[in-house]
Amino acid sequence: MKQYLNAKSVGLTAGILIVVFWLIGVYWSFEPSTFDVRANAKAQLSSTTAGSVPEDVPGYTVTATLITVAETLMDKPGGYLSNDVTPPSVLLDNMPSWEFGALEMVRDMALSMRKDFSRSQSQSLENPQLIKAQPKFNIDSRSWLFPSAESQYQEAIEFLADYRNELADPAQGDSQFYTRADNLREWLKQVEKRLGSMSQRLSASVGSERVNTDLAGDSAASNSTPRPSALQNKTSWWQLDDVFYEARGATWALLHLLKAVEVDFADVLEKKNALVSLRQIIRELEATQQTIWSPMILNGSGFGMLANHSLVMANYISRANAAIIELSELLNQG
């Protein structure tokens, strides 16, 4: 009898823990909401200065937005989950995938700020704060001990905050952010490649045969090892939702960064008559953040009976990517 009661209490305790872990996991899986990049930059400016600095400091909105996007990875419910090794977060995969997608966009922007936006010419010096900030975002996102990913990201955020403050300080002439069309175009090239890869991975949810176009356009081009003339792409069934949420996190971060670009590069975009193009990209990315009403990510077979959320996401991303390519061409024109 005593053994029976002990077994029953152990089972009851285990059941309670499972329910508690499940509820915590559901709460931690809620995606962060979008935020107003203008209000966010204004709040950061007022909290770090005496108010004597004009609000339209070039690059301030982009930098403030990048800081907030990076901070969101650490401050959202559950904190940063990608490197957790204990329940319940170790059992979650959708939110870590979302985090990695957003992190990739943070890494790309940090690199562009270091090598393009903060430099006037190819022979100019790199900004000291960005030199220290950018590599710290590149630590393995799953590193959990000595050093942990969170500690490195937090240090990077602090260096970005120093750079942001120097932009708003008239006495710090060495820290600059150049809102030029060529700088913006260099970053957009990186965004094109990210979105193109995401679109392909999402489309592979149903499996498709793709003609090998690796060497198209150059008769003298070659590759290291032979590849077939047709390639079969299909995302593993176990990775379908991970790819979806990675794209969801990346587009969430990119949406805010492009809204910040609209603020800081307003004059450049108006001169190139490209402001409308940017706003259309933003609209396409906003569609990727619509509420998911299904309790799980469905991946039906194309025109089958079930919906395919991956193909819907791929559609929005492809449209945004096509518009980014057009925007890049507009910026390249005189």
LODOKE-167786 format. One record per residue (C-alpha): residue number from 1; z, y, x. Coordinates in steps of 0.1 Angstrom, whole numbers, always signed. Layout:
# LODOKE-167786
{seq:NUM | w:Z | v:Y | u:X}
...
***
This chain:
# LODOKE-167786
{seq:1 | w:+0 | v:+0 | u:+0}
{seq:2 | w:+9 | v:+24 | u:+28}
{seq:3 | w:-23 | v:+16 | u:+46}
{seq:4 | w:-42 | v:+23 | u:+14}
{seq:5 | w:-26 | v:+57 | u:+10}
{seq:6 | w:-33 | v:+66 | u:+46}
{seq:7 | w:-69 | v:+57 | u:+42}
{seq:8 | w:-71 | v:+76 | u:+10}
{seq:9 | w:-55 | v:+107 | u:+25}
{seq:10 | w:-79 | v:+105 | u:+55}
{seq:11 | w:-109 | v:+102 | u:+32}
{seq:12 | w:-97 | v:+131 | u:+11}
{seq:13 | w:-92 | v:+153 | u:+42}
{seq:14 | w:-126 | v:+144 | u:+55}
{seq:15 | w:-141 | v:+152 | u:+21}
{seq:16 | w:-124 | v:+186 | u:+20}
{seq:17 | w:-136 | v:+194 | u:+56}
{seq:18 | w:-172 | v:+185 | u:+47}
{seq:19 | w:-171 | v:+208 | u:+16}
{seq:20 | w:-155 | v:+236 | u:+37}
{seq:21 | w:-181 | v:+232 | u:+65}
{seq:22 | w:-209 | v:+232 | u:+39}
{seq:23 | w:-197 | v:+264 | u:+23}
{seq:24 | w:-193 | v:+281 | u:+57}
{seq:25 | w:-227 | v:+269 | u:+67}
{seq:26 | w:-243 | v:+284 | u:+36}
{seq:27 | w:-226 | v:+317 | u:+42}
{seq:28 | w:-236 | v:+318 | u:+78}
{seq:29 | w:-272 | v:+310 | u:+68}
{seq:30 | w:-276 | v:+343 | u:+49}
{seq:31 | w:-302 | v:+364 | u:+66}
{seq:32 | w:-293 | v:+400 | u:+76}
{seq:33 | w:-307 | v:+427 | u:+53}
{seq:34 | w:-332 | v:+453 | u:+65}
{seq:35 | w:-319 | v:+488 | u:+75}
{seq:36 | w:-332 | v:+523 | u:+76}
{seq:37 | w:-343 | v:+531 | u:+111}
{seq:38 | w:-342 | v:+568 | u:+107}
{seq:39 | w:-306 | v:+568 | u:+93}
{seq:40 | w:-296 | v:+543 | u:+120}
{seq:41 | w:-309 | v:+565 | u:+148}
{seq:42 | w:-294 | v:+596 | u:+133}
{seq:43 | w:-260 | v:+578 | u:+130}
{seq:44 | w:-262 | v:+567 | u:+167}
{seq:45 | w:-272 | v:+602 | u:+178}
{seq:46 | w:-243 | v:+619 | u:+159}
{seq:47 | w:-218 | v:+594 | u:+173}
{seq:48 | w:-228 | v:+599 | u:+209}
{seq:49 | w:-236 | v:+636 | u:+212}
{seq:50 | w:-220 | v:+669 | u:+201}
{seq:51 | w:-249 | v:+675 | u:+177}
{seq:52 | w:-267 | v:+700 | u:+199}
{seq:53 | w:-295 | v:+676 | u:+206}
{seq:54 | w:-326 | v:+677 | u:+183}
{seq:55 | w:-331 | v:+646 | u:+162}
{seq:56 | w:-367 | v:+641 | u:+172}
{seq:57 | w:-360 | v:+630 | u:+208}
{seq:58 | w:-391 | v:+609 | u:+218}
{seq:59 | w:-381 | v:+572 | u:+221}
{seq:60 | w:-346 | v:+576 | u:+206}
{seq:61 | w:-355 | v:+559 | u:+173}
{seq:62 | w:-372 | v:+529 | u:+191}
{seq:63 | w:-343 | v:+525 | u:+215}
{seq:64 | w:-317 | v:+528 | u:+187}
{seq:65 | w:-335 | v:+503 | u:+166}
{seq:66 | w:-338 | v:+478 | u:+194}
{seq:67 | w:-301 | v:+481 | u:+200}
{seq:68 | w:-293 | v:+475 | u:+164}
{seq:69 | w:-316 | v:+445 | u:+161}
{seq:70 | w:-300 | v:+430 | u:+192}
{seq:71 | w:-265 | v:+438 | u:+179}
{seq:72 | w:-273 | v:+421 | u:+146}
{seq:73 | w:-278 | v:+388 | u:+164}
{seq:74 | w:-241 | v:+390 | u:+174}
{seq:75 | w:-226 | v:+408 | u:+144}
{seq:76 | w:-241 | v:+390 | u:+114}
{seq:77 | w:-220 | v:+364 | u:+95}
{seq:78 | w:-210 | v:+337 | u:+119}
{seq:79 | w:-221 | v:+357 | u:+149}
{seq:80 | w:-246 | v:+342 | u:+173}
{seq:81 | w:-251 | v:+306 | u:+164}
{seq:82 | w:-278 | v:+293 | u:+187}
{seq:83 | w:-255 | v:+282 | u:+214}
{seq:84 | w:-226 | v:+269 | u:+193}
{seq:85 | w:-215 | v:+234 | u:+201}
{seq:86 | w:-189 | v:+228 | u:+174}
{seq:87 | w:-191 | v:+223 | u:+136}
{seq:88 | w:-203 | v:+237 | u:+113}
{seq:89 | w:-228 | v:+258 | u:+133}
{seq:90 | w:-239 | v:+230 | u:+155}
{seq:91 | w:-252 | v:+213 | u:+123}
{seq:92 | w:-273 | v:+243 | u:+113}
{seq:93 | w:-309 | v:+248 | u:+125}
{seq:94 | w:-325 | v:+275 | u:+102}
{seq:95 | w:-304 | v:+304 | u:+114}
{seq:96 | w:-306 | v:+296 | u:+151}
{seq:97 | w:-344 | v:+294 | u:+146}
{seq:98 | w:-343 | v:+328 | u:+129}
{seq:99 | w:-322 | v:+342 | u:+158}
{seq:100 | w:-348 | v:+329 | u:+184}
{seq:101 | w:-376 | v:+346 | u:+165}
{seq:102 | w:-358 | v:+379 | u:+165}
{seq:103 | w:-348 | v:+375 | u:+201}
{seq:104 | w:-384 | v:+370 | u:+212}
{seq:105 | w:-393 | v:+404 | u:+197}
{seq:106 | w:-363 | v:+420 | u:+214}
{seq:107 | w:-374 | v:+405 | u:+247}
{seq:108 | w:-410 | v:+418 | u:+243}
{seq:109 | w:-399 | v:+453 | u:+235}
{seq:110 | w:-373 | v:+454 | u:+263}
{seq:111 | w:-400 | v:+444 | u:+288}
{seq:112 | w:-425 | v:+470 | u:+274}
{seq:113 | w:-399 | v:+497 | u:+276}
{seq:114 | w:-392 | v:+488 | u:+312}
{seq:115 | w:-428 | v:+486 | u:+325}
{seq:116 | w:-446 | v:+509 | u:+301}
{seq:117 | w:-427 | v:+533 | u:+278}
{seq:118 | w:-403 | v:+546 | u:+304}
{seq:119 | w:-429 | v:+551 | u:+331}
{seq:120 | w:-454 | v:+580 | u:+334}
{seq:121 | w:-478 | v:+562 | u:+357}
{seq:122 | w:-483 | v:+528 | u:+373}
{seq:123 | w:-469 | v:+542 | u:+406}
{seq:124 | w:-438 | v:+557 | u:+390}
{seq:125 | w:-403 | v:+542 | u:+394}
{seq:126 | w:-387 | v:+520 | u:+368}
{seq:127 | w:-357 | v:+532 | u:+349}
{seq:128 | w:-324 | v:+518 | u:+365}
{seq:129 | w:-308 | v:+511 | u:+331}
{seq:130 | w:-338 | v:+491 | u:+319}
{seq:131 | w:-341 | v:+472 | u:+351}
{seq:132 | w:-306 | v:+459 | u:+344}
{seq:133 | w:-310 | v:+454 | u:+307}
{seq:134 | w:-343 | v:+436 | u:+304}
{seq:135 | w:-335 | v:+404 | u:+325}
{seq:136 | w:-303 | v:+398 | u:+307}
{seq:137 | w:-322 | v:+392 | u:+274}
{seq:138 | w:-340 | v:+363 | u:+292}
{seq:139 | w:-311 | v:+340 | u:+296}
{seq:140 | w:-315 | v:+306 | u:+278}
{seq:141 | w:-307 | v:+314 | u:+242}
{seq:142 | w:-286 | v:+281 | u:+240}
{seq:143 | w:-265 | v:+289 | u:+271}
{seq:144 | w:-228 | v:+287 | u:+260}
{seq:145 | w:-208 | v:+286 | u:+292}
{seq:146 | w:-206 | v:+307 | u:+324}
{seq:147 | w:-224 | v:+329 | u:+314}
{seq:148 | w:-228 | v:+326 | u:+277}
{seq:149 | w:-259 | v:+340 | u:+260}
{seq:150 | w:-237 | v:+364 | u:+240}
{seq:151 | w:-221 | v:+380 | u:+270}
{seq:152 | w:-255 | v:+386 | u:+287}
{seq:153 | w:-270 | v:+401 | u:+255}
{seq:154 | w:-240 | v:+423 | u:+251}
{seq:155 | w:-243 | v:+436 | u:+286}
{seq:156 | w:-280 | v:+443 | u:+280}
{seq:157 | w:-271 | v:+462 | u:+248}
{seq:158 | w:-247 | v:+484 | u:+268}
{seq:159 | w:-274 | v:+492 | u:+294}
{seq:160 | w:-298 | v:+501 | u:+266}
{seq:161 | w:-271 | v:+523 | u:+251}
{seq:162 | w:-268 | v:+541 | u:+284}
{seq:163 | w:-306 | v:+546 | u:+285}
{seq:164 | w:-305 | v:+558 | u:+249}
{seq:165 | w:-278 | v:+584 | u:+257}
{seq:166 | w:-297 | v:+596 | u:+288}
{seq:167 | w:-328 | v:+602 | u:+266}
{seq:168 | w:-308 | v:+626 | u:+245}
{seq:169 | w:-292 | v:+643 | u:+275}
{seq:170 | w:-313 | v:+673 | u:+288}
{seq:171 | w:-295 | v:+670 | u:+321}
{seq:172 | w:-309 | v:+635 | u:+326}
{seq:173 | w:-345 | v:+642 | u:+335}
{seq:174 | w:-351 | v:+609 | u:+352}
{seq:175 | w:-347 | v:+589 | u:+320}
{seq:176 | w:-378 | v:+593 | u:+299}
{seq:177 | w:-397 | v:+576 | u:+270}
{seq:178 | w:-434 | v:+585 | u:+270}
{seq:179 | w:-450 | v:+583 | u:+236}
{seq:180 | w:-486 | v:+578 | u:+247}
{seq:181 | w:-513 | v:+558 | u:+230}
{seq:182 | w:-519 | v:+536 | u:+260}
{seq:183 | w:-482 | v:+526 | u:+262}
{seq:184 | w:-481 | v:+517 | u:+226}
{seq:185 | w:-513 | v:+497 | u:+229}
{seq:186 | w:-498 | v:+476 | u:+257}
{seq:187 | w:-469 | v:+466 | u:+236}
{seq:188 | w:-492 | v:+458 | u:+206}
{seq:189 | w:-512 | v:+434 | u:+228}
{seq:190 | w:-480 | v:+414 | u:+232}
{seq:191 | w:-473 | v:+415 | u:+195}
{seq:192 | w:-508 | v:+403 | u:+188}
{seq:193 | w:-502 | v:+372 | u:+209}
{seq:194 | w:-469 | v:+365 | u:+193}
{seq:195 | w:-482 | v:+368 | u:+158}
{seq:196 | w:-513 | v:+348 | u:+166}
{seq:197 | w:-492 | v:+319 | u:+179}
{seq:198 | w:-469 | v:+320 | u:+149}
{seq:199 | w:-498 | v:+320 | u:+125}
{seq:200 | w:-513 | v:+289 | u:+141}
{seq:201 | w:-480 | v:+270 | u:+141}
{seq:202 | w:-473 | v:+278 | u:+105}
{seq:203 | w:-508 | v:+268 | u:+94}
{seq:204 | w:-503 | v:+235 | u:+112}
{seq:205 | w:-478 | v:+225 | u:+85}
{seq:206 | w:-507 | v:+207 | u:+67}
{seq:207 | w:-525 | v:+195 | u:+98}
{seq:208 | w:-560 | v:+206 | u:+106}
{seq:209 | w:-588 | v:+200 | u:+131}
{seq:210 | w:-596 | v:+231 | u:+152}
{seq:211 | w:-627 | v:+236 | u:+173}
{seq:212 | w:-617 | v:+242 | u:+209}
{seq:213 | w:-626 | v:+278 | u:+216}
{seq:214 | w:-606 | v:+282 | u:+248}
{seq:215 | w:-637 | v:+291 | u:+270}
{seq:216 | w:-657 | v:+309 | u:+243}
{seq:217 | w:-675 | v:+341 | u:+254}
{seq:218 | w:-678 | v:+333 | u:+291}
{seq:219 | w:-702 | v:+307 | u:+304}
{seq:220 | w:-686 | v:+307 | u:+338}
{seq:221 | w:-651 | v:+302 | u:+326}
{seq:222 | w:-632 | v:+269 | u:+333}
{seq:223 | w:-598 | v:+254 | u:+327}
{seq:224 | w:-575 | v:+234 | u:+349}
{seq:225 | w:-577 | v:+200 | u:+331}
{seq:226 | w:-602 | v:+186 | u:+306}
{seq:227 | w:-596 | v:+192 | u:+269}
{seq:228 | w:-614 | v:+177 | u:+239}
{seq:229 | w:-640 | v:+197 | u:+220}
{seq:230 | w:-618 | v:+194 | u:+188}
{seq:231 | w:-581 | v:+197 | u:+186}
{seq:232 | w:-558 | v:+182 | u:+160}
{seq:233 | w:-528 | v:+205 | u:+151}
{seq:234 | w:-500 | v:+194 | u:+130}
{seq:235 | w:-463 | v:+205 | u:+131}
{seq:236 | w:-438 | v:+177 | u:+130}
{seq:237 | w:-421 | v:+172 | u:+96}
{seq:238 | w:-387 | v:+178 | u:+113}
{seq:239 | w:-398 | v:+212 | u:+126}
{seq:240 | w:-415 | v:+227 | u:+96}
{seq:241 | w:-385 | v:+248 | u:+84}
{seq:242 | w:-375 | v:+257 | u:+120}
{seq:243 | w:-410 | v:+272 | u:+126}
{seq:244 | w:-408 | v:+290 | u:+92}
{seq:245 | w:-374 | v:+306 | u:+100}
{seq:246 | w:-384 | v:+315 | u:+135}
{seq:247 | w:-414 | v:+334 | u:+121}
{seq:248 | w:-391 | v:+350 | u:+95}
{seq:249 | w:-367 | v:+362 | u:+122}
{seq:250 | w:-395 | v:+375 | u:+144}
{seq:251 | w:-411 | v:+394 | u:+115}
{seq:252 | w:-377 | v:+409 | u:+105}
{seq:253 | w:-373 | v:+423 | u:+140}
{seq:254 | w:-409 | v:+435 | u:+143}
{seq:255 | w:-407 | v:+452 | u:+109}
{seq:256 | w:-379 | v:+475 | u:+122}
{seq:257 | w:-395 | v:+481 | u:+155}
{seq:258 | w:-428 | v:+492 | u:+139}
{seq:259 | w:-409 | v:+515 | u:+115}
{seq:260 | w:-393 | v:+530 | u:+146}
{seq:261 | w:-427 | v:+534 | u:+162}
{seq:262 | w:-439 | v:+552 | u:+131}
{seq:263 | w:-412 | v:+578 | u:+138}
{seq:264 | w:-415 | v:+582 | u:+175}
{seq:265 | w:-453 | v:+580 | u:+178}
{seq:266 | w:-460 | v:+600 | u:+146}
{seq:267 | w:-480 | v:+627 | u:+165}
{seq:268 | w:-501 | v:+601 | u:+185}
{seq:269 | w:-508 | v:+581 | u:+154}
{seq:270 | w:-519 | v:+612 | u:+134}
{seq:271 | w:-542 | v:+623 | u:+162}
{seq:272 | w:-558 | v:+589 | u:+163}
{seq:273 | w:-559 | v:+588 | u:+124}
{seq:274 | w:-540 | v:+555 | u:+127}
{seq:275 | w:-509 | v:+562 | u:+107}
{seq:276 | w:-522 | v:+546 | u:+75}
{seq:277 | w:-531 | v:+515 | u:+95}
{seq:278 | w:-496 | v:+512 | u:+108}
{seq:279 | w:-481 | v:+516 | u:+73}
{seq:280 | w:-503 | v:+488 | u:+61}
{seq:281 | w:-490 | v:+465 | u:+88}
{seq:282 | w:-455 | v:+474 | u:+78}
{seq:283 | w:-463 | v:+466 | u:+42}
{seq:284 | w:-476 | v:+431 | u:+51}
{seq:285 | w:-445 | v:+424 | u:+72}
{seq:286 | w:-422 | v:+436 | u:+43}
{seq:287 | w:-438 | v:+409 | u:+22}
{seq:288 | w:-426 | v:+382 | u:+47}
{seq:289 | w:-390 | v:+392 | u:+39}
{seq:290 | w:-391 | v:+385 | u:+2}
{seq:291 | w:-364 | v:+364 | u:-13}
{seq:292 | w:-369 | v:+327 | u:-10}
{seq:293 | w:-361 | v:+313 | u:-44}
{seq:294 | w:-365 | v:+276 | u:-35}
{seq:295 | w:-334 | v:+258 | u:-22}
{seq:296 | w:-355 | v:+244 | u:+6}
{seq:297 | w:-387 | v:+253 | u:+25}
{seq:298 | w:-416 | v:+234 | u:+7}
{seq:299 | w:-447 | v:+224 | u:+26}
{seq:300 | w:-471 | v:+209 | u:+2}
{seq:301 | w:-505 | v:+197 | u:+12}
{seq:302 | w:-526 | v:+229 | u:+10}
{seq:303 | w:-540 | v:+227 | u:-25}
{seq:304 | w:-515 | v:+200 | u:-36}
{seq:305 | w:-490 | v:+202 | u:-64}
{seq:306 | w:-462 | v:+216 | u:-43}
{seq:307 | w:-460 | v:+251 | u:-29}
{seq:308 | w:-465 | v:+256 | u:+9}
{seq:309 | w:-442 | v:+283 | u:+21}
{seq:310 | w:-455 | v:+280 | u:+57}
{seq:311 | w:-490 | v:+288 | u:+46}
{seq:312 | w:-478 | v:+318 | u:+25}
{seq:313 | w:-460 | v:+331 | u:+56}
{seq:314 | w:-490 | v:+324 | u:+78}
{seq:315 | w:-512 | v:+345 | u:+54}
{seq:316 | w:-490 | v:+376 | u:+57}
{seq:317 | w:-487 | v:+372 | u:+94}
{seq:318 | w:-524 | v:+368 | u:+99}
{seq:319 | w:-531 | v:+399 | u:+78}
{seq:320 | w:-506 | v:+419 | u:+98}
{seq:321 | w:-521 | v:+406 | u:+131}
{seq:322 | w:-556 | v:+415 | u:+120}
{seq:323 | w:-544 | v:+450 | u:+112}
{seq:324 | w:-526 | v:+453 | u:+145}
{seq:325 | w:-558 | v:+444 | u:+164}
{seq:326 | w:-576 | v:+472 | u:+144}
{seq:327 | w:-548 | v:+496 | u:+152}
{seq:328 | w:-550 | v:+487 | u:+189}
{seq:329 | w:-587 | v:+495 | u:+188}
{seq:330 | w:-580 | v:+529 | u:+171}
{seq:331 | w:-555 | v:+538 | u:+198}
{seq:332 | w:-581 | v:+529 | u:+225}
{seq:333 | w:-606 | v:+554 | u:+211}
{seq:334 | w:-607 | v:+590 | u:+224}
***
